[in-house]
Amino acid sequence: MSLKSLTLIENWPVPTAAAGVVRADGTVLGTHGPAGRRFPLASVTKPLAAYAVLVAYEEGAVEFDEPAGPAGSTVRHLLAHTSGLAFDEHKVTAPPGERRLYSNAGFEQLGDHVAKATDIPFAEYLRQAVLEPLGMTSTTLEGSPAKDGVSTVEDLLRFAAEVQAPRLLDPRTVAEAMSVHYPGTKGVLPGYGHQNPNDWGLGFEIRDSKSPHWTGASSSPRTFGHFGQSGTFLWVDPDAGAACVALTDRAFGPWAIEAWPPFTDAVLAEL
């Protein structure tokens, strides 16, 4: 079976695109394009890194509310982009918990924190904790846990099935990660401007009532996931009982802002 809506990626102004949809029970409803091709993920790396942190939490290696990152910040602050760290610089621009400052630097400090706590380099910990158990053999972390993942649609559909029906983690841990942390926090959603509130879970962005947004007009407020500046996204819509992954080799820009929402609406309409 394949979803007709997935063929819409053929109209995207990109050299290469691949996409797929998976249900919570692991049933792949369809893929289109080179689903086995490796693409740089950019920030779609963050949900993978966050999931490894959740494993470290369940293993007792880290606690959500232990100090990590800048003074006064915790593991929870770093996961939820409220540590006060700047976007790409390891400098503090706000007190912890006050603003949703989306931060690559925060995820780098998070990776360092888990590496120290587990005595395993973060890329290797991610492989052992998440990638290997899920059979994500084509996925690697080649640098920063904020943005240097490389993966395939096939592998990310395995991950998207896991977050919908967790086997590696207690479902309660995953439910907490997909809930809003520091509700009411304002901030900028990269590419989409200031959002009030700019809701986020633990490493996963939560759609809620954000507008404009990279998901669809028909996406439920509970939809969570991430997009990346390399022209990539992964969303999970619990109300639809499905998740979608799309990877391209063209940087995010006006083309994506225009093309992604109607694509998502078409996928949801076909489920």
MOMOKA-V528535 format. One line per field, one symbol per residue. phi: phi as a letter, one per 30 degrees, with the letter a starting at -180 (. if undefined). psi: psi as a letter, one per 20 degrees, with the letter a starting at -180 (. if undefined). Layout:
phi->???
psi->???
This chain:
phi->.bddeddddddddbdbbbaabbdddjdddlbbiddcddbddhdddedddddddddddddidbcdcddaideicbededdchbdjddebcdbdbadeicbdcebdedddddeddddddcibeedddedddbddeciddccbccldddacdbabeeddddddddddbdcdbdeddddddccdchdiddlcceibidbbdcdbccjcdcdhcdadaddcdcddedeblabbddibabbbcdddiabbbbbbcbeeaeededddeddddddddcd
psi->qqphhhihihiqmqgpqqqrpqrhjiooiqqqanijppqphciihghgghhhhhghghijhqqhkqpqbrpiqrgggghjlkiiqrgjqlqpiqqqihqnnpohhghghgggghgghikpqghhggghhggghikmijpqokcpihjkqparggghhgghgghhmphhqphhgghhhjqpplqjpqrpopijappormqqbnipqpgckpprqiarhjpqhiprbqrqijlqqpqpohhikrqqppprkpqqahgghghgghgghgghhi.
